[in-house]
């Protein structure tokens, strides 16, 4: 599998007090819950406000550097990457989650936003930054053929997963599997894209919640694509997913919701 790209950038306000803990070895682990409003154009060209909420984790000295100046409502700039965590639940079933790990955090001051208040207060009395930032950029290989489906309203939905390899070589870690969805024209343009195709995706992080067939409440983080391009490589690797293996679909996010 060729070298990929894994980049996430969040600009939002804290909606909960930061949670700093330490591992038994003394490593600082800081949990941050951020929120903001995106303003996106729909298929008719109308600007729509799309709220988002996202948890991020920061480790080590970076966490200790900022924790004392953070509180609910603090605007933050956080740069990092997506990381897939895998484990088995109490029944021995494979589980996974997609998380944001911050490499760098900066505390901001509220910028100019016209006559509007810089934050919107949601139904839970949480401050959500207006004109926030929520962008993810990925390069990876398609784990399976792109699936297209018509939704009740007539819109086309494309669903696929990317295997993103951040390093190559003998000591390279396992790839991260990122579930991605695209809508309407972007979705229809993906018809026929096959497993192994190298792809660039730019989008926003979205959190899904649903009840599975066993009645258990489930949550998952995915990417809603805003831009998708094929990646042309001079010497394409015909074994693009050889490292993933024949059970790649089983290795992709186990918590991904159904259509």
Secondary structure by P-SEA (a helix, b strand, c coil): ccbbbbbbbbbbbbcccbbbbbcccbbbbbbbbbbbbbbbbccccbbbbbbbbbbbbbbccccccccccccccccbbbbbbbbbbbbbcccbbbbbbbbbbbcbbbbbcccccccccccccccccbbbbcbbbbbbbbcccccccbbbbbccccbbbbbbccccccccccccccbbbbbbbbcaaaaaaaccccccccbbbbbbbbbbbbbccccbbbbbccccccbbbbbbbcccccccccccccccccccccccccc
